């Protein structure tokens, strides 16, 4: 497992302090969102390890619980997906099913000596961890678990992994504490197309928004607008990684990434690109 303390100092310090507090002051429902689902999964496993550690509570603790979790073989730390931890007679292959939800509820009725952690996610055809959405985690299964999410048994924590909060049904989001997880993947993080336009965008004044709009629109006319939006997100994500301790700037940058994600969705719905870019420009230049 990668050194998450170095990659996500703010998040790791937050959970470390919460777990070390007298009453373990962390939420029982936690939603991670962002493009790097694998890092979200590793974070969830590391928090599960911290919750179950019976040894020296260091990163390299060798107690049995820590070893099990590092091997992803702990009896109370479970991955819940369309293919993981399903009832033996459950033939569904594309969704987290209602039968699965019922099994989870029944299993949680049995007391446990461990802190149970259930990590809800998806998998692709190759078995790689992917994010939840309203297709693979549909309202019927989610609603069957809402009461459990709201009032879980003691020493139980749920994690939900997704690319964007809007991909989840609102009743789950409203019950969870949400954290943006920046991507630590270096591949495909190019922003060369938009660098000149994006440089110093945070310092632009309101009267400069149309110039910014024109620059982005000109680029979007030459290449796929989705690639332009992705590179804008890459640029902002790079800023975010170097400003994790600046809380006010972090909030602004996360909001900007979400605004660009909305622009992507609007473009996929065949909205006019000029209108999309203009709306986005006014959102980014505050």
C-alpha positions as CSV (number, residue, x, y, z in Angstrom):
1,X,0.0,0.0,0.0
2,X,1.3,3.4,-0.9
3,X,2.4,6.0,1.8
4,X,-1.0,7.7,2.2
5,X,0.2,10.0,5.0
6,X,2.5,11.7,2.4
7,X,0.0,11.7,-0.4
8,X,-3.1,12.7,1.6
9,X,-1.8,14.5,4.7
10,X,-5.0,16.4,5.4
11,X,-7.3,13.4,5.1
12,X,-5.0,11.1,7.0
13,X,-4.5,13.6,9.8
14,X,-8.3,14.1,10.0
15,X,-9.1,10.4,10.4
16,X,-6.1,9.7,12.6
17,X,-7.3,12.4,15.1
18,X,-10.9,11.2,14.9
19,X,-10.0,7.6,15.5
20,X,-7.6,8.5,18.4
21,X,-10.2,10.6,20.1
22,X,-12.0,9.3,23.1
23,X,-15.3,8.4,21.3
24,X,-13.8,7.9,17.8
25,X,-15.2,11.0,16.3
26,X,-15.6,9.9,12.7
27,X,-18.8,9.5,10.7
28,X,-20.3,6.0,10.2
29,X,-21.0,6.8,6.6
30,X,-18.2,8.2,4.5
31,X,-18.3,9.1,0.8
32,X,-15.1,9.6,-1.2
33,X,-15.3,11.2,-4.6
34,X,-12.9,12.0,-7.4
35,X,-11.4,10.4,-10.4
36,X,-8.9,8.2,-8.6
37,X,-11.1,5.4,-7.3
38,X,-8.1,3.1,-6.5
39,X,-6.7,5.7,-4.1
40,X,-10.1,6.0,-2.5
41,X,-10.2,2.2,-2.0
42,X,-6.7,2.3,-0.5
43,X,-7.7,5.1,1.9
44,X,-10.8,3.2,3.0
45,X,-8.6,0.1,3.7
46,X,-6.1,2.1,5.6
47,X,-8.8,3.7,7.8
48,X,-10.3,0.2,8.3
49,X,-6.8,-0.9,9.5
50,X,-6.5,2.0,11.9
51,X,-10.0,1.2,13.3
52,X,-9.1,-2.4,13.9
53,X,-5.4,-2.2,14.9
54,X,-4.7,-4.0,18.2
55,X,-0.9,-3.4,18.1
56,X,1.3,-0.4,18.3
57,X,-1.0,1.7,16.0
58,X,1.9,2.6,13.7
59,X,1.7,2.5,9.9
60,X,3.7,-0.7,9.8
61,X,2.0,-2.5,12.7
62,X,2.3,-6.3,12.4
63,X,-0.7,-7.2,14.6
64,X,-3.0,-9.9,13.1
65,X,-5.8,-7.4,12.1
66,X,-3.3,-5.1,10.3
67,X,-1.8,-8.1,8.4
68,X,-5.3,-9.4,7.4
69,X,-6.3,-6.0,6.1
70,X,-3.1,-5.4,4.2
71,X,-3.8,-8.8,2.5
72,X,-7.5,-7.8,2.0
73,X,-8.5,-10.9,3.9
74,X,-10.1,-9.5,7.1
75,X,-13.4,-11.2,8.0
76,X,-15.0,-7.8,9.0
77,X,-13.6,-5.6,6.3
78,X,-15.6,-6.3,3.2
79,X,-15.8,-5.0,-0.4
80,X,-19.4,-4.7,-1.6
81,X,-19.8,-4.6,-5.3
82,X,-21.8,-6.2,-8.1
83,X,-19.4,-9.2,-7.9
84,X,-18.1,-9.1,-4.3
85,X,-19.9,-10.6,-1.3
86,X,-23.1,-11.6,-2.9
87,X,-25.5,-14.4,-1.6
88,X,-24.7,-17.8,-3.1
89,X,-28.0,-17.8,-5.0
90,X,-27.8,-14.2,-6.3
91,X,-27.5,-14.3,-10.1
92,X,-27.3,-10.6,-10.6
93,X,-24.1,-9.5,-12.3
94,X,-24.5,-5.9,-13.0
95,X,-25.7,-4.3,-9.8
96,X,-25.5,-4.4,-6.0
97,X,-28.7,-6.2,-5.6
98,X,-31.6,-6.1,-3.1
99,X,-30.7,-9.7,-2.0
100,X,-27.2,-8.4,-1.3
101,X,-28.7,-5.5,0.7
102,X,-30.8,-8.0,2.8
103,X,-27.8,-10.2,3.4
104,X,-25.8,-7.2,4.6
105,X,-28.6,-6.2,7.0
106,X,-28.8,-9.7,8.4
107,X,-25.1,-10.1,8.8
108,X,-24.9,-6.9,10.7
109,X,-27.4,-8.2,13.2
110,X,-24.7,-10.6,14.5
111,X,-22.3,-9.0,17.0
112,X,-18.7,-8.8,16.1
113,X,-15.4,-8.4,18.0
114,X,-14.1,-6.3,15.2
115,X,-14.9,-2.8,13.8
116,X,-16.8,-3.7,10.7
117,X,-16.0,-1.8,7.5
118,X,-18.0,-2.2,4.3
119,X,-16.6,-0.6,1.2
120,X,-19.2,0.0,-1.5
121,X,-17.7,0.3,-5.0
122,X,-17.9,-1.3,-8.5
123,X,-15.5,-3.4,-10.6
124,X,-14.8,-3.5,-14.3
125,X,-14.5,-6.6,-16.5
126,X,-10.9,-7.0,-15.4
127,X,-11.7,-6.8,-11.8
128,X,-10.3,-3.3,-11.2
129,X,-12.0,-1.1,-8.6
130,X,-14.4,1.4,-10.1
131,X,-16.8,4.0,-8.8
132,X,-20.4,3.7,-7.8
133,X,-23.2,5.2,-9.9
134,X,-26.9,5.0,-10.2
135,X,-26.7,2.1,-12.6
136,X,-24.6,-0.2,-10.5
137,X,-26.0,0.9,-7.1
138,X,-29.6,1.6,-7.9
139,X,-32.3,3.2,-5.7
140,X,-34.0,-0.1,-4.7
141,X,-30.9,-1.6,-3.2
142,X,-29.7,1.7,-1.7
143,X,-33.1,2.4,-0.1
144,X,-33.2,-1.1,1.4
145,X,-30.1,-0.1,3.3
146,X,-30.9,3.5,4.2
147,X,-32.1,2.7,7.7
148,X,-28.9,0.7,8.3
149,X,-26.8,3.6,7.0
150,X,-28.7,6.0,9.2
151,X,-28.6,3.9,12.4
152,X,-25.8,1.3,12.0
153,X,-24.8,-1.2,14.7
154,X,-22.0,0.1,16.9
155,X,-18.4,-0.2,15.5
156,X,-19.6,-0.2,11.9
157,X,-18.4,2.1,9.1
158,X,-19.6,2.4,5.5
159,X,-17.5,3.8,2.7
160,X,-18.9,4.8,-0.7
161,X,-16.5,5.3,-3.6
162,X,-17.6,7.4,-6.6
163,X,-16.3,9.8,-9.2
164,X,-18.8,12.5,-8.5
165,X,-21.4,13.0,-5.8
166,X,-24.1,13.5,-8.4
167,X,-23.5,9.9,-9.5
168,X,-25.0,8.7,-6.2
169,X,-28.7,8.9,-5.2
170,X,-29.2,11.9,-2.9
171,X,-30.5,9.9,0.0
172,X,-27.1,8.2,0.3
173,X,-25.2,11.4,-0.1
174,X,-27.3,13.2,2.6
175,X,-26.4,10.5,5.1
176,X,-22.7,10.5,4.4
177,X,-19.7,12.8,5.2
178,X,-18.2,13.6,1.9
179,X,-14.5,14.0,1.1
180,X,-12.9,14.9,-2.2
181,X,-9.9,12.6,-3.0
182,X,-7.4,14.2,-5.5
183,X,-5.9,11.9,-8.0
184,X,-2.3,10.8,-7.5
185,X,-2.0,9.1,-10.9
186,X,0.6,10.8,-13.0
187,X,-0.5,9.2,-16.3
188,X,-2.8,11.1,-18.5
189,X,-2.6,14.3,-16.4
190,X,-1.6,16.5,-19.4
191,X,-2.9,20.1,-19.5
192,X,-0.6,21.5,-22.2
193,X,-3.6,22.5,-24.4
194,X,-5.1,24.8,-21.7
195,X,-2.0,25.9,-19.7
196,X,-1.7,29.3,-21.3
197,X,-5.4,30.0,-20.8
198,X,-5.5,28.6,-17.3
199,X,-2.4,30.2,-16.0
200,X,-3.3,32.7,-13.2
201,X,-7.0,32.1,-13.8
202,X,-7.5,32.5,-10.1
203,X,-6.2,36.1,-10.3
204,X,-8.5,37.2,-13.1
205,X,-11.0,39.9,-12.5
206,X,-14.7,39.8,-13.4
207,X,-14.1,42.1,-16.4
208,X,-11.6,39.6,-17.8
209,X,-14.0,36.6,-17.9
210,X,-14.9,37.1,-21.6
211,X,-11.3,37.0,-22.7
212,X,-10.9,33.8,-20.7
213,X,-14.1,32.4,-22.3
214,X,-12.8,33.2,-25.8
215,X,-9.5,31.4,-25.1
216,X,-11.2,28.2,-23.9
217,X,-13.8,28.3,-26.7
218,X,-11.1,28.7,-29.4
219,X,-9.4,25.6,-28.0
220,X,-12.7,23.7,-27.8
221,X,-13.3,24.4,-31.5
222,X,-10.0,22.8,-32.5
223,X,-10.1,19.6,-30.4
224,X,-12.7,17.5,-28.6
225,X,-14.3,19.7,-25.9
226,X,-14.3,16.8,-23.5
227,X,-10.5,16.7,-23.8
228,X,-10.3,20.4,-23.1
229,X,-12.5,20.0,-20.0
230,X,-10.4,17.1,-18.8
231,X,-7.2,19.1,-19.2
232,X,-8.7,22.0,-17.3
233,X,-9.4,19.6,-14.5
234,X,-5.9,18.2,-14.7
235,X,-4.5,21.7,-14.4
236,X,-6.7,22.5,-11.3
237,X,-5.9,19.1,-9.8
238,X,-2.2,19.9,-10.1
239,X,-2.8,23.2,-8.2
240,X,-4.8,21.3,-5.6
241,X,-2.0,18.8,-4.9
242,X,0.4,21.7,-4.1
243,X,-2.1,23.6,-1.9
244,X,-3.7,20.9,0.3
245,X,-3.0,22.9,3.5
246,X,-4.7,26.1,2.1
247,X,-8.3,25.3,3.1
248,X,-10.0,28.3,1.4
249,X,-8.2,27.7,-1.8
250,X,-8.8,24.0,-1.6
251,X,-12.6,24.6,-1.3
252,X,-12.4,26.9,-4.4
253,X,-10.4,24.4,-6.5
254,X,-12.7,21.5,-5.6
255,X,-15.7,23.7,-6.6
256,X,-14.0,24.5,-9.9
257,X,-13.4,20.8,-10.7
258,X,-17.0,20.1,-10.0
259,X,-18.1,22.9,-12.3
260,X,-16.0,21.5,-15.1
261,X,-17.5,18.1,-14.5
262,X,-21.0,19.6,-14.9
263,X,-19.8,21.2,-18.2
264,X,-18.8,17.7,-19.4
265,X,-22.2,16.3,-18.6
266,X,-23.9,19.2,-20.4
267,X,-21.8,18.6,-23.5
268,X,-22.7,14.9,-23.4
269,X,-26.3,16.1,-23.4
270,X,-25.6,17.9,-26.7
271,X,-26.0,21.4,-25.2
272,X,-24.4,24.2,-27.2
273,X,-20.7,24.4,-26.5
274,X,-20.6,28.2,-26.6
275,X,-23.2,28.4,-23.9
276,X,-21.4,25.7,-21.8
277,X,-18.1,27.4,-21.9
278,X,-19.6,30.8,-21.1
279,X,-21.4,29.5,-18.1
280,X,-18.3,27.7,-17.0
281,X,-16.1,30.7,-17.4
282,X,-18.4,32.8,-15.1
283,X,-18.3,30.0,-12.5
284,X,-14.5,29.8,-12.5
285,X,-13.8,33.6,-12.5
286,X,-15.3,34.8,-9.3
